[in-house]
Amino acid sequence: AAPLIYLLFSLAMINIVLCVFNLIPIPPLDGSHVVGALLPPAWHWRWVQLERYGFLLIFALLWTGLLNIVLRPFVTGLLWILLS
């Protein structure tokens, strides 16, 4: 039973991390679409133009370790909510 519980917990953790990661407001992630919908039309066009640089920004955050600093509080909080 213990290996199954560990597997399920690991799969849930991966799902939570991917969920939080996808909500980061950096184009082309889904969080950027939420931000774009809240912007005025003139700003929305400029926001969409950032999409070509989004991958580079995400890679830079990953390379410097800042992505972990940004994601950790949200992942920990969501995990705490789900487990309590």
N, C-alpha and C positions, 0 to 999 in steps of 0.2 A: 504494500500500500504506500510506503514511503516514497519509492521511486515515481509512482504515478502522481502523487501530490507534488513532488518536486518538479516534474514535467509540466503539470498544469500551472503551477505558480510561475515557472519560467516562461511559458507561453503567454500567460496573462501579463507578465512584466514586459515582454517584447511588444505586446499589443498596446500597452499603456505608453511606452516610450514612443512608438510610432504615431500614436494619436496626438500626443503633446507636440512631437516634432512637426507634424503636418499642420498644426495650428499656429506655428511661428509666422508672423506677418512679413515674410520675405517672399517676393515673387519667385518662383511659380507655385509655392505651397498654398494650401487652401486658406490659411490665415490671411494671406495677402488679398484674397478675393473678398473677405469680410471687410478689411480695411478699405479696399477699393470701392465697395458699395456704399461706404459711409462718407466718402470724399465728394466734394463738388466736382462737376464734370471736367472743369479745366485741370484740376489736380489729378483726377482719375486717369486722364490720358498720360500724364507724366509718370504716374505710379505704374501704369502698364508698361511704359518704356523701360522701367527698371528690371523687367523680367529677363532681359538678356544678360544681366549681371548677377542675377539671383544665385545661380549655381556657384559662381566664383565667391560670392559672399558666404554661402553655406559652407563651401570648402574651406575658406579662411577661418570661419568660426570653429570648424571641426579640427583643423590643423593646429590652431592656437590653444585649443582646450576650452575656449569660451562657450562653446555649444553645451558642454557638460555643465558649466556654471549656470547657464541660462535654463537648461532643462531640468536639472536636479530638483529644485524646489517644487516645481509643478508636478513632476513624476512622483516625488515623495508625498506630496499633499494628496494627490489623486489616489495613490496606493493606500494611504492612511484612511481616506474616506471610504474606499471600497472594502477595506478589511475591518472597519469598526462597526 
